[in-house]
Amino acid sequence: MTARKQIHLRQRARAIFDRAVKAADPSLAMRNRLAANPFPTPARGGRTILIAIGKAAPAMLCEALQYVAGDHEAMAVTNYENDMEVPGATVIRAGHPVPDENGLLAGRHIIGMLSSTTENDQVITLISGGGSALAPAPVAGVSLQEKAQVNRLLLSSGTDIVRMNLVRQQLSQLKGGGFLRLAAPASVTSYILSDVIGDDLRAVASGPTVSPIGTRAEARQVCKEAGIWSRLPASIQTHLECEEENKEAVREVRNHLIGSNRLSLEAACAEASRGFPARIVSDRLTGDVSDAAGAIARAALTEKSASPVALLFGGETTVQIAGDGLGGRNQELALRIAMLADTFGTDREWVFLSGGTDGRDGPTEAAGGLADAQTCARIIASDADPAAMLLNNDSNAALAAAGDLLLTGATGTNVADIQVFLWAAHCDTPT
C-alpha cells in the first residue's frame, strides 16, 4: 500500500471516531429529549433549580436554559479543559480524575442549593460522565485529601467503573441518591448522558439521582478484592465499617437517558459503512487492556473477507499500573495492538484507533492512539523500546515517538471509549 493510501486509511478511522463523538453531542441530545419530555413546571411560588455536573455539563445546561421560564437558579460543574461559559449560570471548573479544592467548593455549592428547596420547587439535574470526581462532598469525618487518596488507589488497581463508583457512593453526601435526599421535598427530574457500558444509571457520575449500587459491606469487599483495603486512610475504614444509616424517602424522581456509548457506536458504524463493509463486534469491551487487545486481534484475524472492512468496538477497559510512565487505557490498548503487527501478517494493511469520547485519556492531553503496522518500527527508530515502555505503562511517550497520539482536545461530552480496526484489501485483491 502506498503512503497516500495509508494516510487515507488513518483519515477514515479518525472520521469514524469523530462521528461517534458527534452523536454524543450534549446539546443535540438535550434538544431531542426535551422535544419528547419537556421540563416539568414548578408549582405556584416555586422555582426551577438546574444543576449540571460532568464533562458535558456546560453544553447541556446552555441548551436546557432555553426551555426554562420564570424564577430559576442554575450552575454547572465541569473539568478544567471545558472552558465554555454559560450565560445566566454559575460555572465551576474542577479536577478530574482526582478531586481537588474547586470540586469541594462545587460540592458545597450544590448542597446549599438543594438544601434550600421547598415542595413547590422543581430540581432539574443534567448528569454526564466525570461527575464522580468533579463534585466531591465527603461524608463527615473524611477529608478531601483522604477521598482523593481512595480515588487514586481505585484508579491504579484496575477496578472497573461500576465497582469503583460503588465505593465512591459510600463516601459521598451527593452520590448514590444523595441529590434526592438533599432536594426533598422538591421533585427531581434528571437527564443523563451515560458513559457507563450497559447504561446502569447507578454508575453514571456515581448515581446522584438513583439508588446506590451497593452497601458499605460490599464497598469493603471491593477494596479488599482490589488489594487496597490496608492502604485506605483510617477514617475511610472506620466509615465503611459502620452500620448503614436509614435513608430518607424521596418525593419523586424521573430519570431520562439521553445518550450512550451504544448510540455513538451505531453512528460510527453508519459512518464506516460509507466506505467499508462495517460491523459492531462488541459494545462491551471491558476488562484489562491486555485481554481487550487479544479480543480485538482475534476478531480481526477471523475476518475472512479479502475486501476492506471496518470492525467496531465500544466499552471501557482498565489498566493495571506497574510502572511510573504516563498513559491511559486507550493509548495502552493502541500500543498493545501495534505490538501484535507480526500476528496480522504483511498481506494487507491495517489501522487501529482507540479513543475516549471526552478527548482525554488518563492524565494526558491525548484522547488515545492511532496505530498501524509500522508504529513499533517508528518507536524503535526514535531510539526507544516499545516493549520496555509498555512494561512501564509509558504508552503516551511511545505513541508520541511514533507520531501516533490521537489528539482531539476536550470534546464537551463523554460516552466512554470507541475502537476502530480497519482492514485494507488483501494485496492481491483487485481495487
VOFI-608810 format. One record per residue: x, y negated, z of N, C-alpha, C in turn; residue in three letters. Coordinates in steps of 0.05 Angstrom, whole numbers, plus 5000, padded with zeros to 4 digits. Atoms other than C-alpha are relative to their C-alpha. Example, Ala and Ser with C-alpha at 12.3 -4.5 7.8 and 13.67 -1.06 7.14 Angstrom:
2
501850245000524650905156501849765000ALA 498450244999527350215143498549785014SER 
***
This chain:
431
501750245000500050005000501849755000MET 498450255001502649314983499549845025THR 500350184977503748785036497449844998ALA 502550155004497948405006497550165009ARG 502249834992493248995016500050055030LYS 499949964971495749095087498949755014GLN 501150254988494248365103496950004997ILE 502949995003487248465074498750195020HIS 501149814980486149065119499949885028LEU 500050144974488148665180497949785001ARG 502050225001483748085159497250125003GLN 502649884997477848555153499450095028ARG 500349914972479048845222499349755018ALA 500550244985479148135250497249894995ARG 502750105007472747935213497950175014ALA 501949824987469248545241499849945030ILE 499950074971471448365312498649735004PHE 501250274997469347635302497050024998ASP 502949975002462447855281498850115025ARG 500949904975461748255345499849785021ALA 500050224981463547645386497749814994VAL 502250195008458647205346497350115009LYS 502649884993453047705360499449965030ALA 500450054971454047565435499949705006ALA 500150284995453446815426497949945021ASP 501950034978450146605491497849804994PRO 502150195007446346005462497950144984SER 501949875017443146425408498550215016LEU 501349804984441646985457497949885018ALA 501950144983438246495505497649914983MET 502250115017434246175448498150224992ARG 501849785009431646845423498350105023ASN 501549904977429647075492497949815010ARG 501950194990426246435512497649974981LEU 502250005019422046465449497950215008ALA 501849784992419147115476499249985030ALA 500450014971419746985551500749725011ASN 499450274991419246235568500449995030PRO 499650044971421445975636497349975014PHE 502450054984416046015690500049725010PRO 500350274991413345355714499749995030THR 500250024971414245145787497249925008PRO 502650094989408045035830500149705005ALA 500150284995405744335844501949925023ARG 498150094980411243965881502650155000GLY 497749845001416344485864502149914980GLY 497850065019423044445827500850244985ARG 498649795014426744855776502949985007THR 497250004992433545055802501550204982ILE 498549835019438345325749502950045009LEU 497349934992444745685768501150194980ILE 498749835020449345965715502750085010ALA 497349914992455346395732501150204979ILE 498849825019460246755687501549854978GLY 498450125021464546635626498249874979LYS 501950125019458346465584498349795013ALA 501850174984455346015638499549724987ALA 500550265012456345325604498150014976PRO 501649985024453445545537497150085007ALA 502749914993447545905569498549775013MET 501350224986446045305614499249774981LEU 500650215020446444805556497550064985CYS 502449925015441245195518497650005018GLU 502349984981436845315579498949735007ALA 501050264991436444585598498249874979LEU 501850115021433044435532497150085004GLN 502749894996427044835557498949935027TYR 500950074973426344515626499049725001VAL 501250274996421743935643499549965030ALA 500650064972420343595709502550015018GLY 497950014981424443585772501750254999ASP 498349775001430544035767502849935009HIS 497250024992437644155791501550234986GLU 498649795015443044535752502949995005ALA 497149974997450044795760501050244985MET 498749775014454845265723502750055013ALA 497349924991460945645748501250184978VAL 498749855022465745895695503050005004THR 497149984997473146045684501349754988ASN 498650245008478445515671500249974970TYR 499650025029479145685597497549894986GLU 502450115013471945475583499649715010ASN 500050284992472344715583497549854990ASP 502550125010465244585557498649855023MET 501650154981461544035593497050054996GLU 502949965002454044095608498749755010VAL 501450254991450343425609497750065019PRO 502149964981445843375669500450225020GLY 499549784981449243935708502849975012ALA 497449984988454944045755501450254989THR 498449785011460444485725502550045018VAL 497649944984465644825770501550224985ILE 498349805012471445205739501750135021ARG 498749854978474745745780501750234989ALA 498149795008479746315779498650264992GLY 500849735009478746975742502450134988HIS 501749824985480047545751500449995031PRO 499650024971482747365821498749745010VAL 501450244989478246885861502049795011PRO 498450214988481046215883498349805015ASP 501450204983479245595925497749874985GLU 502250125015475045295869497650184999ASN 502249805000470945935866498650005027GLY 501250014973469945905942498249755002LEU 501650245000467445185933497450054985LEU 502449955016462645425879498150185015ALA 501749834985460045985923498549855022GLY 501350164980458645495979497849824988ARG 501950185014455145025930497450164993HIS 502349835007450645595906498450075025ILE 501449934976448945805977498349765010ILE 501550254993446945075992497549964983GLY 502350045018442445035931497850205006MET 502049794996439045695944498649985028LEU 501050024972438145576019497949785003SER 501850234997434144946006497350044985SER 502449965016428645265964497550035017THR 502649954988421245295980498450194983THR 501649815016415745765957498949884975GLU 501050125025413745255904502149984978ASN 497850035019420545265870500350254982ASP 499249785017422945695812503049994997GLN 497149975003430145935812500550154974VAL 499249885025433046085743503050065001ILE 497249935000439546475742500950104973THR 498949935026443846555680502650145005LEU 497749844990448847115690501550134977ILE 498349875020454647355648502550115013SER 497649874989461047755657502049805012GLY 498150174987466247475703499049885026GLY 501250124977461447245756500950115027GLY 499149884975464147725808502349845012SER 497650144990470747345814499549705002ALA 500350295003468246645797498649865023LEU 501550134978463646515856500250175025ALA 499849844975466446865918498649875023PRO 501350104976462446795981500450225021ALA 499449784982465847256032498150015024PRO 501649964976461847556089501549895024VAL 498850114975463147296159502350175009ALA 497649874990470047466185502050084979GLY 498249935022473147566117500849744985VAL 499050245013477547026085500150044970SER 499749995029478246856011502550164993LEU 497449875006485447096012499750305004GLN 500449714995483347766042498250134978GLU 501749905021477847845990501550024974LYS 498350005025482747665934501950235001ALA 498249774998487448195961498650264992GLN 501649775007481948715955499650014970VAL 500550025029480548475884502550104985ASN 497549925014487948555864500550305003ARG 499749714996488249255895498250164982LEU 501949865017482049475858500849984971LEU 499250035028484449185792502450174992LEU 497549855006491149545796499750305004SER 500449724993488150205818498850174978SER 501349855021484750385753497150065005GLY 502849964993477850375786498249874979THR 501850125021472150275736498449785012ASP 501350254992468049645737497650045018ILE 502449954983461749955768500950065029VAL 499149934973465450255828501449765012ARG 498750244990469549615834497949805011MET 502150184992463249205838498450105024ASN 501349894976460249685889501449905025LEU 498550104977465849475936499649705003VAL 500250304998465448735919497349925012ARG 502750074989457948725934499950005030GLN 500249964971459048956005501649785015GLN 498450214988463848376017499149724994LEU 501050265009459547815990497249935010SER 502750104993453647386011498349974976GLN 501550055025451547295938499550244983LEU 500349775018452547955904498250225011LYS 501749784991448248585907497349905011GLY 502650104992441748185912500249765018GLY 499750224982444647625954498649744991GLY 501550235011441747085908497150025009PHE 502949974994434747365921499549955030LEU 500550044971435447375997500349715007ARG 499650284993438146665999497949824988LEU 502050175014432946395949497350035012ALA 502649964989427046675987499249755017ALA 502349875012421346465989499549934971PRO 500450075028422346195918500150254982ALA 499849795019421346645858502549974983SER 497450015016427446825815499550144973VAL 500049895027427946945740502950004990THR 497249985008434547185713500350094971SER 499449935028437347215642502950095000TYR 497549864995443247685637501350084973ILE 498349915023448747765584501950215011LEU 498649784987451648445600502750064989SER 497349915008459048615598500550285011ASP 499849744988457749295630499050214981VAL 500849795018457549925589497650165012ILE 502449884990450650235596498049805011GLY 501750224991447849565619498650045027ASP 501049994973446949735692500249725012ASP 500050284991444749045716501149975028LEU 498850024974447149205786503049944999ARG 497150035002454249175760500849744985ALA 499350255015453948535716500349785021VAL 499350214980457347995758499350105029ALA 500649874975456248485816497149975009SER 502949994995448648425811498949815020GLY 501150194981446647775846497050015002PRO 502950004999439347875829498850284998THR 501049725000438648635834501050145026VAL 499349854976439349155888503050094999SER 497249925000446349375910500450274986PRO 499349755013449949935873500150235020ILE 499749794980451350305937500249885028GLY 499950074972452450276012502949945009THR 497350044990458250086056501650265002ARG 498749744998459750816067501150084972ALA 499049945028460250905991502349824992GLU 497850185006464650295986502650105014ALA 497649894987469350606037501150234984ARG 499149765015469551245997501449924974GLN 498750095024471250865933502849915006VAL 497450104993477050525967501950235008CYS 498449774993479551185995500850164975LYS 499449855024479051535928501949854982GLU 498250165016482750955895502749985013ALA 497450004987488351035946500749735012GLY 499350274990487750325973498949955028ILE 501350064974483950406039502149915021TRP 498050074980490250386082501349734996SER 498850275006492549746048498049775001ARG 502050224997485949366058500549855026LEU 499850154976486048796108498350115022PRO 501549894978483648986177497149905001ALA 502750125000477648516171498250144980SER 501649865020475348876108499250285010ILE 500549734989476049566140497849985022GLN 501950034978472149316201497249964989THR 502750065011466449036159498850254986HIS 501049765014465849666116499350235019LEU 500649794981465650096178497749945018GLU 502350084984459949706210497550124988CYS 502549895010452849966204498749804981GLU 501350175020448549706147498149815014GLU 501950194989444449076161497350044986GLU 502750005012436949036149499849764981ASN 500250215020435848636085497249894999LYS 502650135002430148136079498750084973GLU 501549955024424748286029500049754983ALA 500150235018424747825968497249964989VAL 502750065009418647485940499550124972ARG 500549915027419347625866502549954983GLU 497750035019424647725811499350124974VAL 500249895027424547825736502749984988ARG 497449995012430948045703499750064970ASN 500149965029431747975627502850044988HIS 497549945014437448295588500049864973LEU 500150155025439247825530502350064981ILE 497849935017445648115502501750225013GLY 498549784989450348715509502150094980SER 497949895016456349085482498850164976ASN 501249845021451849555442498949834978ARG 501050185021448448985406502249884983LEU 497750105014455248695388501350214982SER 498949785015457649375365498450054975LEU 501749965024451749445318500449774980GLU 499450225018453148755289502750044986ALA 497449945011460448955279499850214979ALA 500349785019458349585243498749904974CYS 501350115023453849185197502149844983ALA 497950155014459748725180502050194987GLU 498149815012464449315169498850134975ALA 501349875023459349625121500149844975SER 499850175024460249045074502450084983ARG 497749925016466949345052500950295004GLY 499249734993467650035084497550165007PHE 501949824986463250635099500749975030PRO 499450064972462550505174498150165018ALA 501749874980460050865236501049935028ARG 499450044972459850755310500750285012ILE 499149744988463851325341499150035029VAL 500749994971462551145414499449725009SER 500650254986459250585453500650025030ASP 499249964972462150855518502950095002ARG 497149954998469650835510501049905027LEU 499350084972471550825584502350195009THR 497849844988476751135630502749894994GLY 497350095004484251085627500749954971ASP 499350065027487350775565501450234986VAL 498749775013491551395552498050204989SER 502149825009485251825548498549874976ASP 501450145021481851295505501550014974ALA 498349985025487751285456499850274988ALA 500349735010487252035450497350044986GLY 502749975012479752005436499949854973ALA 500050155025480751475382501650154979ILE 498449865019486351865349498650254990ALA 501549765009482152505348497849934981ARG 502250095018476352125316501149934973ALA 498850085026480951835263501050244984ALA 498849775014484352495247497950194990LEU 502149835009477752855239498349884978THR 501450135022475352355187501050124974GLU 499349845024475252765123500049834974LYS 500350155025473552225072502649894991SER 497650115011479052025025499749704994ALA 500550285006475751345016500549835025SER 499750174976476650745062497650055019PRO 502149964981472650805126500649835025VAL 499750154975471450395189498750155023ALA 500949864976470850735257499949805023LEU 500450214980468050305313499450125028LEU 500349924972468250375389499349765017PHE 500550224980465649965447500250115028GLY 499849914972466850005521501949835016GLY 498150144983471649805576501750215014GLU 498149814988477750215594501349895025THR 498550084977482250185654503050074997THR 497149965002489850155664501150075028VAL 498549954975493950485719502649854998GLN 497650185000499349965735502250145015ILE 497749884988506050285748502549824998ALA 497750175004510749735724499449715008GLY 500450284993511548985732499849834975ASP 500350155025510348785659497449864999GLY 502450165004504848355631498450124977LEU 501749895021498948605591497150025009GLY 502849964995491748835592499150264987GLY 500949745010487549435575499950014969ARG 500249995029486449235502502849994987ASN 497350015011493749065489501450275004GLN 498749744995496049715521498850224982GLU 501249815018490950105480501149974972LEU 498950055027493449785416502850114998ALA 497249905001500649945434500050315000LEU 500149715000498850665450499250124973ARG 500749915027495450745382502349974981ILE 497650055018501550435348502150225004ALA 498049804995505950955381499250284990MET 501049755012501651505350500250004970LEU 499850045029503551275280500850264986ALA 499249755012507051935264497750204998ASP 502349815000500752315282498149954977THR 501950075021496751945230501250054972PHE 498849935026501652125174500649754983GLY 499250225018504051705115498549994974THR 501449995026499051865061497849794998ASP 502050225002494351285079500649805021ARG 499550214981494950615113497749975020GLU 502150044980491050435176500649745016TRP 499850234981489849845223498250065023VAL 501649974976487349865294499949745015PHE 500450244983484449285334498550075025LEU 501549984974482449275407500049735013SER 500150274989479948635436497749965020GLY 502150084981476048335494498349784988GLY 501750205013470047945470500149735014THR 499750264987471547405521502549844991ASP 497650135010478147245487502450025018GLY 497749984981482547425546500250285010ARG 499549734992485648095561502050005024ASP 498350014977488348145632501049725005GLY 499050274994492547555658501849894978PRO 498450105023494847355588498349824983THR 501550185018492846875533498950164976GLU 500949835023491447455484497350135007ALA 502549854997484747785472500450304998ALA 499449725003488048445455502350034979GLY 497949945020492348745399498850094974GLY 500749925027492048875324502550144989LEU 497749845007496749445306499750154974ALA 500049835024498749845245502350205001ASP 498049795000503550395224502949895004ALA 497450124998509449905226500549845026GLN 499850164976508149595294502550085016THR 497749924984513350015331502749944987CYS 497650075015518449905276500749715004ALA 499550294996517649155284501049945029ARG 499150034972518449215360502950085002ILE 497249914999524849615352501949814985ILE 498350195015527449125300500649755017ALA 499550234982526948585355501750085023SER 498249914979531748995398498550075026ASP 501649914977526149245444499350294997ALA 500749725000523949945463497150035007ASP 502849994995516450045456499250205022PRO 500749804980516350675499500749905028ALA 499350104974520050345556498149775008ALA 501850224994515549735551497350105009MET 502549884992509450175555500150105029LEU 499749894973512050515618500049775020LEU 499950234982513049825648497449834998ASN 502550155004505949605629500549734987ASN 499250265012509149065585499049984971ASP 501149995027504549125526499949724987SER 500250275011503948365518502649934985ASN 497450065013511448275504500550184976ALA 499549815022511648895460498549914975ALA 501650095023505948655415500849734990LEU 499050265008508647945415502550044982ALA 497649955016515248215388499350104972ALA 500949905026511448555332498349804985ALA 501950195012507147945317497250114999GLY 502549855001501148375334498049935023ASP 502050094980497547995390497549904986LEU 502550115010490247855378499449755017LEU 500450264987489347115395497549864990LEU 502550135008482446805395499349755016THR 500850214981482246315453497450095014GLY 502449934985476446325502497649984982ALA 502249995018470146525466497449895012THR 502550094987464946295517498050215004GLY 501849784995461846985521501650235011THR 498649764989463447675549498150244999ASN 501649755001460448345529502050244998VAL 497949784999466548795545501750004974ALA 497949975021471149065490498950134975ASP 500649885025470749245417502650114987ILE 497749885015475449715379499250074972GLN 500549955028476049775304502450164989VAL 497949855014480050315267499350024971PHE 500550005029480450215192502050194986LEU 498449845018483050755145499849884973TRP 500050065028485150535076499650264985ALA 500349765016484151025018502650165001ALA 497649845003488951605011501749894977HIS 498250115021495051414969499450104972CYS 500549895026492951874914497149984991ASP 502850045007485751644913499849764981THR 500350235018483951204853498549775013PRO 501450234989481950494871498749844977THR 
***
